[in-house]
Amino acid sequence: MSRPLIRDLLQIAQKPVRYFYLQLGPRTRAIPIRRVEKDRIYVDAAPDLLALPELSGFLVLDHNLGILQITIRLNLNLTDLERIDVLTLPVNWNAAQVVNRRNFHRLQLSGTTCRLVDQASRSFSGSLQDLSAGGISVASREDLELDKVYLFAVDLPVLDAGEMQCAVQLIYEEPHPNQGKIYGAQFVTNPLVTPHPVLTESGQRKIIQYINRVLVERHRMGVD
């Protein structure tokens, strides 16, 4: 792995809030990071976390470098589990992979107005920056919470005629020069983690079809 990328990783420790996103089947769990060093990261521990023989998750990198996927095998004695409050995760950065979790084409949008609604029915306004079959990017001056699930609503005929509504989980944020922050979110597909409607395989196909239609129309009109 290149030195600039390692330097970016080490800067994670300087941020007020950063997470190791532990992957648990179709969902993720945000584990607060205490410190990042050259060959390890320190995260808050929990009994259920310590009981896993292998941890798989990712870090969200700064400067649009993407996602750093990490798999770590733990070697803990059962007698140690109740005494540990900070877990040291050894990391071989050279074996880690930088990937784009949104492995679909992103349709760039010109700031379409959208809403994000939490489980307390509080509504937050935003400006949709891009859309893919894997997730969205939203600019907002609202104070949104990382790893939280929101109902995303936008007036685009994507899934059906009228407003598109789907559960999303925020996975990263970064400053925006004019609109507060950019929030990146992935669509939620597991109905057990949210009361909001989740994205189905049929819905994902509809998003892909919608994006393809818009791209074809833009190409026909000579618009990139």
C-alpha positions as CSV (number, residue, x, y, z in Angstrom):
1,M,0.0,0.0,0.0
2,S,1.3,3.4,-0.9
3,R,2.7,5.8,1.7
4,P,0.1,8.6,1.0
5,L,-2.7,6.1,1.7
6,I,-1.1,5.0,5.0
7,R,-0.7,8.6,5.9
8,D,-4.4,9.1,5.3
9,L,-5.2,6.1,7.5
10,L,-3.1,7.5,10.3
11,Q,-5.0,10.8,10.1
12,I,-8.2,8.9,11.1
13,A,-7.0,9.1,14.7
14,Q,-7.1,12.9,14.5
15,K,-10.8,13.1,13.7
16,P,-13.3,13.6,16.6
17,V,-15.5,10.7,15.5
18,R,-14.4,7.7,13.4
19,Y,-15.7,4.1,13.2
20,F,-14.7,0.6,12.2
21,Y,-17.8,-0.7,10.5
22,L,-18.1,-4.3,11.6
23,Q,-20.0,-6.4,9.0
24,L,-22.6,-8.7,10.5
25,G,-24.4,-10.4,7.6
26,P,-26.5,-7.9,5.7
27,R,-25.9,-5.0,8.2
28,T,-23.1,-3.1,9.7
29,R,-22.3,-2.0,13.2
30,A,-20.3,1.1,14.0
31,I,-17.4,0.4,16.4
32,P,-15.8,3.6,17.7
33,I,-12.0,3.8,17.0
34,R,-9.8,5.0,19.9
35,R,-6.5,5.2,18.0
36,V,-4.8,4.2,14.7
37,E,-1.2,3.1,14.5
38,K,1.1,1.8,11.8
39,D,0.1,-1.9,12.2
40,R,-3.0,-1.8,14.4
41,I,-6.2,0.0,15.3
42,Y,-7.7,0.2,18.8
43,V,-11.5,0.0,19.1
44,D,-14.1,-0.1,21.8
45,A,-14.8,-3.7,22.8
46,A,-18.0,-5.5,23.6
47,P,-18.7,-9.1,24.7
48,D,-20.5,-10.0,21.5
49,L,-17.7,-8.5,19.5
50,L,-15.0,-10.3,21.4
51,A,-16.8,-13.6,20.9
52,L,-16.4,-13.6,17.1
53,P,-13.4,-15.6,15.8
54,E,-13.0,-13.3,12.9
55,L,-13.9,-9.7,12.3
56,S,-14.7,-8.4,8.8
57,G,-15.4,-4.7,8.3
58,F,-14.2,-1.5,6.7
59,L,-12.9,2.0,7.3
60,V,-14.2,5.0,5.3
61,L,-11.1,6.9,4.0
62,D,-10.8,10.6,3.6
63,H,-10.4,12.5,0.3
64,N,-12.7,10.2,-1.7
65,L,-10.2,7.4,-1.5
66,G,-13.0,4.9,-1.0
67,I,-13.5,2.1,1.5
68,L,-10.7,0.0,3.2
69,Q,-11.9,-3.5,3.6
70,I,-10.3,-5.4,6.5
71,T,-10.6,-9.0,7.8
72,I,-9.0,-9.8,11.2
73,R,-8.7,-13.1,13.0
74,L,-8.8,-12.8,16.7
75,N,-6.8,-14.9,19.3
76,L,-8.4,-14.3,22.7
77,N,-8.7,-16.4,25.7
78,L,-12.3,-16.8,27.0
79,T,-11.1,-15.7,30.5
80,D,-10.0,-12.3,29.0
81,L,-13.4,-11.4,27.5
82,E,-14.9,-9.6,30.5
83,R,-11.8,-7.6,31.3
84,I,-11.2,-6.0,27.9
85,D,-12.7,-2.6,27.2
86,V,-10.4,-1.7,24.3
87,L,-9.7,-4.2,21.6
88,T,-6.4,-4.1,19.6
89,L,-7.0,-5.2,16.0
90,P,-3.7,-6.1,14.2
91,V,-3.9,-4.9,10.6
92,N,-1.8,-5.8,7.6
93,W,-2.4,-2.7,5.5
94,N,-0.6,-4.3,2.5
95,A,-3.2,-7.1,2.5
96,A,-6.2,-4.7,3.0
97,Q,-8.2,-3.8,-0.1
98,V,-9.5,-0.3,-1.1
99,V,-12.9,-0.9,-2.6
100,N,-16.0,1.1,-3.6
101,R,-18.9,-0.4,-1.7
102,R,-21.2,1.2,-4.2
103,N,-20.2,-1.1,-7.0
104,F,-22.8,0.5,-9.4
105,H,-22.7,3.4,-11.8
106,R,-23.5,6.7,-10.0
107,L,-25.9,9.0,-11.7
108,Q,-24.9,12.6,-11.0
109,L,-27.8,14.8,-10.1
110,S,-28.2,18.6,-10.0
111,G,-29.1,18.9,-6.4
112,T,-32.6,17.4,-6.4
113,T,-34.3,18.2,-3.1
114,C,-34.8,15.2,-0.8
115,R,-35.8,14.3,2.8
116,L,-34.3,12.0,5.4
117,V,-36.7,10.9,8.2
118,D,-35.6,9.2,11.4
119,Q,-37.6,6.8,13.5
120,A,-38.9,9.6,15.7
121,S,-40.5,11.0,12.5
122,R,-38.1,14.0,12.5
123,S,-37.6,15.2,8.9
124,F,-34.2,16.6,7.6
125,S,-33.9,18.3,4.3
126,G,-31.0,17.6,1.9
127,S,-29.9,17.9,-1.7
128,L,-29.4,14.6,-3.6
129,Q,-26.0,14.7,-5.3
130,D,-25.9,11.2,-6.9
131,L,-27.8,8.0,-7.0
132,S,-26.8,4.4,-7.7
133,A,-28.3,1.0,-7.1
134,G,-26.1,0.7,-4.0
135,G,-26.8,4.0,-2.3
136,I,-26.9,7.8,-2.4
137,S,-24.9,10.9,-1.7
138,V,-26.7,13.8,0.0
139,A,-25.6,17.4,0.8
140,S,-27.2,18.8,3.9
141,R,-26.8,21.5,6.6
142,E,-28.6,19.2,9.0
143,D,-26.8,17.3,11.8
144,L,-27.3,13.7,10.8
145,E,-25.9,10.6,12.7
146,L,-23.4,8.2,11.1
147,D,-24.5,4.5,11.1
148,K,-28.2,5.6,11.7
149,V,-31.0,4.3,9.5
150,Y,-33.2,7.0,7.9
151,L,-36.1,6.9,5.5
152,F,-34.9,8.5,2.3
153,A,-37.6,10.2,0.2
154,V,-37.1,12.0,-3.2
155,D,-39.6,13.1,-5.9
156,L,-38.1,10.9,-8.7
157,P,-40.0,8.2,-10.7
158,V,-37.4,5.6,-9.9
159,L,-39.1,2.6,-8.2
160,D,-42.7,3.6,-9.2
161,A,-44.5,6.7,-10.3
162,G,-44.2,9.5,-7.8
163,E,-42.0,9.7,-4.7
164,M,-39.2,7.2,-4.1
165,Q,-39.0,6.1,-0.5
166,C,-36.4,3.7,0.9
167,A,-34.4,3.0,4.0
168,V,-30.7,4.1,4.0
169,Q,-27.9,3.9,6.5
170,L,-25.3,6.7,6.7
171,I,-21.8,5.4,6.4
172,Y,-19.6,8.5,6.0
173,E,-19.6,12.3,6.0
174,E,-17.3,14.9,4.8
175,P,-17.4,18.8,4.7
176,H,-19.0,20.5,1.8
177,P,-17.9,24.1,1.0
178,N,-21.4,25.5,0.4
179,Q,-23.9,23.0,1.8
180,G,-22.7,21.9,5.2
181,K,-21.7,18.2,4.8
182,I,-21.9,15.5,2.2
183,Y,-23.4,12.3,3.6
184,G,-22.9,8.9,1.9
185,A,-25.5,6.2,2.5
186,Q,-26.1,2.7,1.5
187,F,-29.5,1.3,0.8
188,V,-30.8,-1.1,3.6
189,T,-31.9,-4.5,2.3
190,N,-32.7,-6.2,5.6
191,P,-36.3,-5.6,6.9
192,L,-35.4,-6.7,10.4
193,V,-33.3,-3.6,11.1
194,T,-35.8,-0.9,10.2
195,P,-39.5,-0.2,10.1
196,H,-39.0,1.7,6.8
197,P,-39.4,0.1,3.4
198,V,-36.1,-1.5,2.3
199,L,-34.7,-1.9,-1.1
200,T,-35.6,-5.2,-2.8
201,E,-33.8,-6.9,-5.7
202,S,-36.7,-5.8,-7.9
203,G,-36.2,-2.2,-6.6
204,Q,-32.5,-2.4,-7.3
205,R,-33.2,-3.4,-10.9
206,K,-35.6,-0.5,-11.3
207,I,-33.0,1.9,-10.1
208,I,-30.5,0.5,-12.6
209,Q,-33.1,0.8,-15.4
210,Y,-33.9,4.4,-14.4
211,I,-30.3,5.4,-14.4
212,N,-29.8,3.8,-17.8
213,R,-32.8,5.6,-19.2
214,V,-31.5,9.0,-17.9
215,L,-28.0,8.3,-19.2
216,V,-29.3,7.4,-22.7
217,E,-31.5,10.5,-22.8
218,R,-28.6,12.7,-21.7
219,H,-26.4,11.2,-24.4
220,R,-29.1,11.8,-27.0
221,M,-29.3,15.4,-26.0
222,G,-25.5,15.8,-25.9
223,V,-25.4,16.3,-22.1
224,D,-22.7,14.4,-20.1
